[in-house]
Amino acid sequence: MSSRARLGFVWLALSAITLVSYWLGTQYDHGFAKTDSIAFLGVLGIAAIKARVIFRQFMDVRHAPLRLKLLTDAWLVATVAALVVAYFV
């Protein structure tokens, strides 16, 4: 697969994931905190997946040294963890 075709496919996949994330964020019931938390975690998980795909595909981290790959993954995990703690505390 050519680089242009791969990026087009990734872009389409990210667009579809964005629509799923939007749908998930609007489908929870406002009456139950548990459902709100599940929606939050789902949307945050989808955002984390999208961020990792963007790092690897559009920022060319896939060709970077292993240390940079690990650093971007660690940053993403730390950011998601901080958001989860901030939401539940």
Protein Blocks (a to p, Z undefined) as FASTA:
>chain_A
ZZklmmmmmmmmmmmmmmmmmmmmmmpcfkbmklmmmmmmmmmmmmmmmmmmmmmmmnom
mmmcfklmmmmmmmmmmmmmmmmmmmmZZ
